[in-house]
Amino acid sequence: MTQMHATVESALDPRTDALAGDWLSLPETAERLGIKTNRMKQLISERKLLAVRRAGEPMVPAAFIKDGQVIKGLSGTLTVLSDAGYSDVETVRWLFTADDTLPGTPVDALTENRGTEVRRRAQALAF
């Protein structure tokens, strides 16, 4: 599985697209974060933020941005999932799929500052 670093390589499937809900273009994401697009692309290459191709364009799930910042715990979770062999699209799917043990979705738990619980579940995927 190829991982996205400097560029967005993963193409989104309709199921994952629907799970994630609202999406932001790279310029929209940069605007919400109050940074330049080049800095936002650096966040993606450093795996502090994730973008996938949607209709041919790199897009970021809107839920990854809250109050002008990347949600706390997203970067560490992206690293754990990448280390577990998840592609970018698989990562988005996992983050937006309900988990009764959390409860809710992992991205909801991150938004609610429950990142430790999310990473614990993500680490279990590697085994």
Buried (B, 14 or more C-beta within 10 A) or exposed (E): EEBBEEEBBBEBEEEBBEBBEEBBBBEBBBBBBEBEBEEBBBBBEEBBBBBBBBEEEBBBBBBBBBEEEBBBBBBBBBBBBBEBEBBBBBBBBBBBEEBEEBEBBBBBBBBBEBBEBBBEBBBEBEE
